Amino acid sequence: MENLIEQKNSLIRKNSVYFNSESEKIEGLVNALRLVSSDADIKTRTLLIPDNCEKYGFVEGVHNLSQFLHFLADMLEE
């Protein structure tokens, strides 16, 4: 991964990744969301957005998780 500056072990024994800039963090998140959204298991899952989430910009209802993750990736990329 060319964007990595250094990799360290955290206190909970998981790897932490540090990036050069904020834009690289966003790019990494966008790529991860797109990768996960294309997973066969994720494509069959649904996401329930409960009532009162309109204040956060989400429409109440049952949504396809894969499409939702891809939507988030698109919005972050803008």
C-alpha positions in Angstrom: 0.0 0.0 0.0 1.8 3.1 -1.2 -0.2 5.5 1.0 1.1 4.1 4.3 3.5 6.1 6.3 4.0 3.7 9.2 2.2 0.8 10.7 2.2 0.1 14.5 0.5 -2.2 16.9 -2.1 -0.6 19.1 -2.9 -1.5 22.7 -5.7 -3.8 21.6 -3.4 -5.7 19.3 -4.8 -4.5 16.0 -2.7 -2.8 13.4 -3.1 1.0 13.1 -2.5 2.7 9.8 -1.3 6.3 9.4 -1.7 8.3 6.2 0.1 11.3 4.8 -3.0 13.5 4.5 -6.7 13.7 5.2 -7.5 13.2 1.5 -5.6 9.8 1.7 -7.8 8.8 4.6 -10.9 9.6 2.7 -9.6 7.8 -0.4 -8.9 4.7 1.7 -12.4 4.8 3.2 -14.0 5.2 -0.2 -12.0 2.3 -1.6 -12.9 0.1 1.5 -16.6 1.0 1.2 -16.7 0.1 -2.5 -14.8 -3.1 -1.8 -17.2 -4.2 0.9 -20.3 -3.1 -1.1 -19.3 -5.6 -3.9 -19.1 -8.6 -1.5 -21.7 -11.3 -2.4 -22.8 -11.6 1.3 -23.3 -7.8 1.7 -25.3 -7.6 -1.5 -28.0 -9.9 0.1 -28.2 -7.9 3.3 -30.6 -5.1 4.2 -30.3 -2.1 6.4 -33.1 -0.8 8.5 -33.1 3.0 9.1 -35.5 3.7 11.9 -37.9 6.6 12.3 -36.4 10.0 13.3 -33.2 9.6 11.2 -34.5 12.2 8.8 -32.7 14.8 10.9 -29.5 13.1 9.9 -30.5 13.0 6.2 -31.6 9.4 6.0 -34.9 8.2 4.8 -36.7 5.7 7.1 -37.2 2.2 5.7 -35.4 -1.0 4.6 -32.6 -0.4 2.2 -30.1 -2.6 0.4 -26.8 -2.5 2.4 -24.6 -2.8 -0.7 -26.3 0.1 -2.4 -26.1 2.2 0.8 -22.4 1.6 1.2 -21.7 2.5 -2.4 -23.8 5.6 -2.0 -21.7 6.6 1.0 -18.5 6.1 -1.0 -19.9 8.3 -3.8 -20.8 11.0 -1.3 -17.4 10.9 0.4 -15.7 11.2 -3.0 -17.5 14.4 -3.9 
